[in-house]
Structures are given as C-alpha cells and as structure tokens.
Amino acid sequence: MSYTRIICLLFLLIPAFPLLTSCSSRQPFSYDFETEDTLDALLWECKTIFTLSDKHATSGQKCLKMELYPSSYPGITLNKFNPDWSKRTTLKFDIYNQEKISLRLTIRIDDTKDPSYGNRYNHTFILGPGFNYISIPLKSLYTSGTNRNVNLTDVQQIILFLSSPEEKRVIYLDNVRLE
C-alpha cells in the first residue's frame, strides 16, 4: 500500500475517531437544563409549560420550571438518552416545590415500548415545600405488577408527573443524572 493511500485512509478515519472513542465514555443519562436546545429535546404535552429558570438551580445556572395545569397526568417525559444504564447504580434528581403544600410526584420508568401499568416501574414521592433531593437505587427498580427487575440495558423513557392536580402547580427540576 502506498504512502498516499495510507495518508488518505488516515484523513478519512481521523474525523470518526471521536465518535469511536466517545461511545464507551458517553454519559448515558443527564439533563441539566442549561440551554434552549434542552427544551427542544423534551416531549411537550397539553397542560404543561416548560421554561428555563435561574431560580432554584442546583447544577449550573439554570433549571427547568414546570407549570403543571389541571389534567390527568401533567409532567415531563425524558427519552433522548442512551438506554443502557447497566453500569450505573443510582438515578438522582433535584426538585424544588414552590407550593406551600406537599405534592405527590410519580415517576414511571419503562424498559419496553408502551408497557401496561403492571409491566413498568411506578413509584410516588412526597415532595415537601422547598428543595427535594431524590435518589433511587437502580437495583430497586421492579415492575409494579409482574415484580420483575427493570431491564437496565434497555431503559426507554422516564416520566415524572402529578396525578390530577386540582389547580396549577409549579415545580423546578434540575440535575437529573445517573451515578
């Protein structure tokens, strides 16, 4: 093989090198809500308004303000991430509840597309007024009805929501991550 061909081959491979090396070290799941691009990646639904806010950020300068209006399940769906969580141990996120009352926040984690209630992880947290720091050990993720371990190599989405709030509620979400 001539030196010219080797040099040409190197020029073709050099741009691909960061892609090849970054796959193994890529952060599998992280939402920090610092830029408007983050809002574009979210699944928007009726009765929920998202804006970036500099109030109550716990990581960086901004967080996600979520205005949740009366409806069945207003909240946020996160699904733009690497589905393999198998090398991590904990899901963590920070929520500021600006209400003067506690709120019931439900988290749903799917490891298949459109699972039934009994075939996905469901858990409700009580958010007291002010800051709430949530930490969920991944080994504790069992489906609600079938009691099987969630497949940590194929997590499809996470949904955080309130169930049928009777009036508008506002919470701030930040620093959603796996450790």
Secondary structure, 3 states (H helix, E strand, C coil): CCHHHHHHHHHHHHHHHHHHHHHHHCCCCEECCCCHHHHHCCECCCCEEEEEECCCCCCCCCEEEEEECCCCCCEEEECCCCCCCCCCCEEEEEEEECCCCCEEEEEEEECCCCCCHHHCEEEEEEECCEEEEEEEEHHHCECCCCCCECCCCCCCEEEEEECCCCCCEEEEEEEEEEC
